[in-house]
Amino acid sequence: MASSKVPISRLPLPQSTHILTHNLNPDPVAKNVKELVELIKTQPSVLRKSRAAHESAHFFYMTPLPLGFPYNIRPPPDDITKEERAAYVEKVISLFEPLSEAPLAPSPGTTSQSAFKKYHSLEREHHPRELLSVAPTCLQDCFPDLDVGDSLRIMGDQQSKSETEEQGGTSVEATKAAREELVDILSGNSVLMSVPPEDQDARGYAPWSLRYSGHQFGSWAGQLGDGRAISIFETPLPNDPDTTFELQLKGAGRTPFSRGADGLAVLRSSVREYLVAEAMQALRIPTTRSLSLISLPTMRVYREEVETAAIVCRVAESFIRIGNFQALNSEQPDVSYMFLGSSGGAFAQQPPNFEALRVLGEWVTRRVLKLDVKEGEPWAMKLVWECARRNALMVAGWQAQGFMHGVMNTDNISIMGLTIDYGPYAFMDIFDEGHICNHTDEGGRYAYKYQPTMIVYALRMLLKSLGPVIGYELEHGKAAAPGWAEDIPRGKLKTWTAEVDDALSDDLEVHIMETFADEYWRLMRQRLGLRTSQIKDHTEIIQPLLALMQKHSMDFHATFRHLTTFRAS
């Protein structure tokens, strides 16, 4: 019996109302997929140069281009004009863009048509790509219908026998083709797109990178965005089409948000992220997921030393962060500005765009957080409180498991309360509540003991960004309509923000800390095997135990393991 699973190119798209790029605003440099294709044919450097996004934009349409940067382009002839030199550079870069259509992997078990066509660059075909791992748990949880071919078998996975049995009569050639297509797409070598015909106005479908801003170590950093991450598509869960999963390639090359960086990721940090995301899932801590890890063995990446490039495919229902809201309404002056950052690239902050803020907020409320808000009802405060609840639960899991994120900047705080962007993270060894896992955090802002406080700070920044919307809703008793801020004086919007901050900031902190405390003590009782919940558990058992660990420099996790052998006399 043939398998009902399908290669990655034949996974379905969600309905249009569930597709991010159909509901949020693209940067005007490529307002649709047809304009994106024209851009990578004629002016591909536009997508690789650092630039400030338009104030109304939520994302850039993009294509993965994992190449070393600066790009290795042979110098043009000396006897040509400046304009000819520019055209020459554009032509060379376009050779590496996905402009050639390639056949899709066969799918013997199905007759359904793919929503995509597959495109690749003939110039990049010779670049080696090595599949290091596919996560079976992510595959099972998020993509049960995805055919990865013989991927698990060639990696020596012990479950590959059952995989082979499921494939039944599928040919060896088909299973190999499914694996090769998986590697091509998840390495950024091939791109899935739906490009409408010239005579149609259909929206089409293509990859994208999100725009966001944020506070880094408490200081405003301006425009940040996906500088090396490109989301390649979304697909619904087969038995629950209202739940969609987004696949994002980290290390997929430069985007307009890359500033002075190369847009690549090294194998060392990619292995760390790939492993910990699935470990956090197993620990039942909300997290993004890992689907695959692919090495680019001949691509050199220059960091403190020369390293090898790799791409992690990470998965989440949404990668939207608090910083996405800050990009549309920060507390900074209402002017555009650009300046050089430590990485050598240009930072920027655009003026507020309150209509784009409304569009993003409504999308997050209904599609991402799935709050029960009827048309025309106020939503902004509910969004903030739900985001606060989710992040309080997440950080309670961190504290109970001794996890330290290391970089809790507002652009790294998920709107869904997922652990996101694993960088210099660590798990506690010798217990020290003041432990700092990030060597660049000289002031200890993100030390273990301060993580709950830093979630409060991040949510206060979200409250400020949505302050004008909340103020409008409180005054008018209804949701903001399209064009809601056009006739409202800027001073009034600032007054609403200040009033909302004064009136709700303390309540928000109480909501976070109460949610955190309830979940943290529950998890600590669970770790200690306490079968009942007593009001003095935290003062007579849990806190004294942690104080004992701190005083005697005891290993955090080994202490709990040793307690499993304890027998009362």
N, C-alpha and C positions, 0 to 999 in steps of 0.2 A: 504493500500500500504506500503510495507516495505521500511525502510530508506535506502538511498544510502550511508550513512555514514558507516565508518568502525572503528573497535577498533584500538587502537594505534599500536598493533603488525602487523597490515595489511596496515599501511600507506606505500606508495611506496618509494623506494630509488631514488635519482636522477640518471641520467646516469653517467657512470664512470668518464667522463671528468669533472663532476661537484662535485665529491666527494673528500673532503679534503685529506683523508687518502690514496687515490689512486694516488694523485698527489704531495704530499709533502713527506718528508723523516721520517720514523720511527726511533726511537733509536734502535741500533743493538741488545739490550737485548731481543727484540721480534720484528723481522723484518716483521712478518706477523701474521695473526690471528691464524694460527695453532701453531706457536711458543708461542703466548700469552696463548693459552689454555694449552699447555704443561707446561708453566711456573707456572700458577696458580694451576696446579696439583702437581708439584714437588718442586718448589721454590717460593711460593707466596710472601715471605718476600722481594724479590728483588724489587717488585713493591711498597712496603710500606716503604722502607728505603730511606732516603735522599741521593741523589747521583747526581753527575754531569752528565748531558746528553752528549752524543757524540757530537763533534763539528759540525757534519753534520746534526744532528737531528733537526726536527721541532716539533716533538711530541713523546710522549710515548703512545703505546697502553695500555689501562687500563680497570679495571672493578670497578664499584662503590663498596665500602665497608665501609658504615657508622657505624663504631664501635668506642667505647671509646678507647682512646690511652693514655698510653701503654695498649696493649691488655691484657685482663685478662686470662692468660694461667696457668692452674694448673701445678705446678712444676713436672718435670719428676722424675723417680726413681733415687736414689743417686748412684746406682751401675751400671751406664752405662757410656760409653765413651763420649768424647767431640763430636765426630762425630754423635753418636747416639742421643745425646741431641739436636744437630742442626736439625737432621732429625725429631725428635719428634716435635720440634717447627713448622717446615714447615708443618708437617701433620696436626697439630691442626689448623693452619691458613687456610690451604686449605679446611677444613671442612666448613668454612664460605664463600668460594668463589663460584660463580655460575657455578657449574659443573653438576647439575642434570637438564635434560630437562623437561620442563613443557608444558602442552597443551596450545595452543593459545586460546584466547577468540573466541567464534563462531561469524560468520558474516553472518547472514541469508540473508541479502540483496545483497550479492555479491558472485561471484564464483571465483574471482581472488585469486591466491596463494600468500602467504606472502613471502617477501624476507628474512625473519628472522626465526630463531627458538628462543624459549624463554628458558632461563636457570635461575635456582635459587639455593639457598643453603637450604637444609632441616634444618640446624642448626639455620637459621635466620627466619624461618617461624613463630616462636612464638613471634617475636619482634613486638609490636603494631605499627601500622601506621594509623594516623588519617588525613583524608583529610579535610583541613580547608577552602580551597577556590580554585575555578577555575575561571579564568578571562574570562568572556564572550566576551569582545572586542578582546582580543588576540586570542581566539578561532575562532572568526569570521574572523579576518583579516589574520591570518597566517595558520590556520588549519580548513578550512570550512568543510572538509570531515571527520574530526575526531569525532568519536562517543564516548562521555564521559559517555554514559549510563544514569543512574539516578543521576549523580553527582550534577547537578544544583538543582534538585528537593529536594534531601535530605538536601541540604544546605539552602533551603527556598528561592531560587532565584525566583523573581517575573516573570521571563521570562520562567520558567520551563514548563508552560502550553503549550506554542508553541513548546517547545522542545519535549514534550510528543506527541503532535499531529504529529510532523515530523516523529517520530519513527513508527507511524502507527501500523502495525501488529507485530512489533518486540516484542518478548515475554518478560515477566518480568525477566525470568532467563537470557536472553541474555543482557538486559540492565544492570542488576546487574553484570554480568560477565565483561562487557565492563568497568564499573566503577572500579571493583576490579583489573582488569589488569592495568588500568591507574594508580591506586595508587601504585601497585606493582612496575611498571617500573619507575614512576616518584619519588618514594622514594628510588630508588637504590636497592630494595629488589630483583627484577628480572632484567635480562639483555637480551636485544635483540642482537643477533649475527648471522652472517652467516659464518659458519665454513666449509671450503671446505673439501671434502673427501681426504683421505690420498693420493690417486693416482692422484689428480688434483693439478695444480699449480695456481688455481684461487686465487685472492687476498683476497676474503672474506670481512667481515665487522665486526667491533667491536668498542667500545667506545675509547676515547682518551683524553689526557690532553696536552695542548700546552706548549712549552718551550718559555720563553722570559726573558729578562734582563731589566735593566732600571736604571734611576736616581730617587732616592727617596729624596725629599726635597733638590734637587740640588746636592746630593752626589751619586757617583756610588755605586750600591748595588749588582752588579754581577748577577748571575743566580737567577731568581725568579720563574716564571712559575705558572701554575695552581696548587696551593698547596691544594685546597679543592674544585676544580671545575672539573667535568668530563663531556665532551660532549658525549651524548649517541647515537644520530644519526641525519641525515639531511633528509628532505623530500621536494619535490618541491611543489610550489603553483599549485593547480589543473589547473587553466586557464592560467598559465604562467610558464611552466616547466623550464625556464631559471632562475627563482627566487626560491631559496631554503632557507629554514629556518632550523637553527641548534638548537637543544634542549640541554641545558646544566644544569646539576644538581649542585647547589652550596651547599656545606656541605655534599658531597658524600663520604668523607673519605680520608685517606692519599694517597698521590702520591709521586713520587720521588722528587717533588718540595716542599714538606710540611715543610722541615727543622725540627725544633723542635716542630711544632704544631700538633694538632690532626686531622686536615682535616675536622672538623665539623663546623657547624654554629648554633648559638643559635636562639631560637624562636623570641626573641625580635628584633634582627637586621634583621631577615628574614621577619618579618611582615613589617618592614620599607621599605626594598627593594621591596617586592612584591607590596606594595601600590604605592610607588613613581614612579616606572617604568611606570605603567599604567596612573598615573596622568600626568607624563611628556608627554606621548603620547597624552593625551587629550589636553594638552597645546600646542601641535604641536611643541615640542622640540624633535629633533632626540634622540632616546633612545633605549636601549635594552628593551625587553618586558618581562612580567611575565605571565606564563601560569598557574602555580599551586603553592600552599603552603601546605606542608604536615608536620605535627608534628610527632616527634618520642617521645612520652610522657614518656617513661620509660628510655630513654637514657640521662644520666647526662653529662653535659658539664661544665668543670671547668674553669671559667674565674675569675673576681674579686670576684664572688660568684658562687655558683652552679646553673646552669640554665638548661633548657630543650632544646634538639636538634630539629632542623627542617631542611627541604630541600626546597629550592625554585627552581622551574624549570624556568630558564630564556631563552629567545628566541632572536635570531638575525640572520640576513643573514650571519654574520661572527663575531667572537670574536677576530679576529687578531688585535694586537695593535702595536704601534710604537716600543714597547719593543721587539717584535718578530724579528724586523730587527736589533735592537741593540745587540741581543744575537749572531748574526752571524757576526757582525763587530762593535765592540765597539771602543771607543777611548782609551781604556786601553792598557797596555803593551801586546805584542803578546806572552803571556805565560799562561799556565793553573795555577790557584791558588785556594786554598780553605782556608777559615778562619771562625771562629765562629762569628755568628751574635748575636744580643741582645736576640733573641728568643731561643738561644741555639743550633740552627741548622747550618749546613754547607752551606755557600755561595760558589759560584764557578764562574769562568769566563774562558771560553775556548778560544783558539786561534781563529782568524777569519776563516770563511769558505766561500770563495767568490763564490763557485759554489752553495752552499745551499742558499746564498743570492740571486743569480740570479734566482734560481728555485722559491723561495718565491716571489720575485718581479714580475716575469712574471705571477704567479698564481693570485696575488693580482690585478695586472693591468687588466688582461683579465676577471677573474671570479668574483672577489670581487667588484672592482670599475667599471668593465665593460667599460673600456675606449676603444675608437675606435683606436686601434693600430694594424696595419697590421704586419704579420710575418716578422721579420727582422728589423722592425723599432725601433728606440730608444723609450724607455718607462719610464726610471727611473725618469727623471725630471717631466714628465707628472704625474707620480704617486705622487710625493711629492706635486706638485701644486694642484692636486685634493684633496688630503688629507688635505692640508692647507685650501682650499676653504670650504670643508665640516665642518671642526672643527671651522672655523671662524663663519659660520652660526650657529653652535651649541652654541658657547659661547655667541653669540649675543642674542639668546633665553634665555640663563641663566641670562644675565644681565637685560634683559627686564622684566623677571618674578621674579627677586630677588632670584635666586637659587644660592646656594654656594655648590660646590662639596666637598671641604675640603681636598682631597688627589689627586691633579693633577700631580702625578708622571708620568713619561713617560710610565710606564707599565700600566697605567690606561687611556691612551689616545687612543681611537679607531681609526683604520686606515680608518673606514667608517664615522667618525665624529658622532658617537653615544655616548650619555651619558652612561657610563659603570662603574660598580663596585661602587655601592652606599654604602658608609660607613658612616662617620660622617657628612653627608650632612645636609643642613638646608635651609629653605626659610626665606627671610628677614622679620623681624617684624618691630621694630623701625629702621628707615633708618639710617644706618651708613656705609658709603662707605668703611671704614676700618675694617668692622666686620670680625672676624675670627670664623668660625664655628667648627673648629677642635682644641680641647684643647691641643693636642700634637704639634700643629704648633706654637711653642713659638715665632718664628721670624715673623709670619704673612705672610709667603711666599705665601700662597694660600688665602689670604684675598679677599673679594669680588672685590675690585677695581683692584686687580692684575691678575684676571683670564684671561683677554685677553692677557696680557704679558706672562703668563705661557704657553698659547697655542703657542705663538711665540717660546718660549724656546724649547718646545717639538718638534715642527716641525724642528727647527734647528738641533736637535739631529737626527731626521730622515734624514735630508739632509746630515749630516756627515756620517751616516751609509751607505747611498747609494752613497757617494762621489766617491768611486773608479769606480762604474758602470757608473755614470754620466760622470766622466772624460773620461772613455773609449769611451762612446758614442759620446761625443763632439769631441774627437780627430779622431775617425774613421768614424763617420757619420752613424753608424749602431748599432743594438743591440748586446750585448755581446752574443756569442755563447756558447754552452756547453764546459766546460773546458777552458773558456776564460782567466782565470788568472794564469794558470799553468806555463806559460813561461814568465810572466811579473815580473820583480824584485819587491820585497816588497817596496823598496824605491820609485819606480815609482807610486805604488798604493797610498802610503802616500802623494806623491806630488800632485796627482790628487785630493785627498780629501781636501788638504789645498787650492788648487787653486779653487776648486768648492765652498768651504766655503767662500773664499774671494770674488769671483765673484758674487755669487748668494744669499748670506745670507741676504743682505740688500733688494734685490728685493723680496725675500720671505717674509720678514717682511712687506714691503709695500703692497704686495698682500693680506696678512692676515688682516692687519689693515684696508685697504680700503674695503675689503669684509665685515669685521665685522661692520665697521661704517655704511655702506649703509643699512645693515640688521637691526642693532640696532636702528637707527633713524626711519626706517620704522615701526618697531614693537612698538616703543614708540609713534609714531603718531597714530598707531592703538589703543594702550591702552588709548590714550587721545581722541579718536574719531575725530581726525582731518581729514576732508574729502579731503583736498588738501595738497600737499607737497610744502612748501615754503622754500626758501634757508635759512631763518633766524629762522626756527622753533626751531632748537636745541639751538640757542644762546638766543632767546627771550622768549621761552616757556618752553622747556624741561629742560635745564640746570638750569634756575632760579627756576623751581619747585623742582628739586632735591636738590638744595641748601637750599630752604625753608624747605624741609623735614628734612635735616641734622641739620639745625640750631634749629628747634623747636622739634626735636625728634619725628617726626610724623610717624605713622605706614605706611609702604610702600604700602601695598595692600589696607588698609582701606581708604587711601587718594584717590586712584583711584575710589573706590566704592562711596565715598562721592561726587566726581565730577560728577557722573551720575545724581545727583539730582540738579546740579547747573543750574540756569536759569539766563541769562543775563538780567539786568534791562533795 
